[in-house]
């Protein structure tokens, strides 16, 4: 049975789920969510897809999961991949996934949305510079951790990599300049070099160009 992932190309959180699905070899297909048309706020979506009003949502037969980290865990359960090779590595993978959700992706997703998808007149004054300051601190932490490492944890790609890279391939400006962070740049190149890697706008339906 084909796994379905409700997602849209602009979502870094959806990319965190779509990328390991693609790299795992599992049979899956994307289902476009019209986020910018208000689909996730509709009564139908809230009742039938995700009561939280968010994407991604993964459906595999009778299994329905929300939150990208949980979907990553499911991929690991089904394939034995991306979760770390030892209990110690598994804990370290989760440590970095939690860090990303709190320190990196939450700030990057909000800042990118404010700067690129929200009308300028509605942007709250002072929020973007504040968030970019927090992001710089997160980039510094990530860059330092990657010094001397090919991957976030262990000797190969894990959910920690897929979580932390979630927003860093997007072209829209939000305060991340890849060339400013040499270790992050090298690590992103490693991810791009994985067999089957795709850019989020190629992996999932939907992009700003569709609405231009």
Secondary structure by P-SEA (a helix, b strand, c coil): cbbbbbcccccaaaaaaaaaaaaacccbbbbbbcccccccccccccccccccccccbbbccccccccaaaaaaaaaaaccccccccaaaaaaaaaaaaaaacccaaaaaaaaaaaccccccccccaaaaaaaaaaaaaaaaaaaaaccccccccccccaaaaaaaccccccccccccccccaaaaaaaaaaaaccccccccccccccccccc
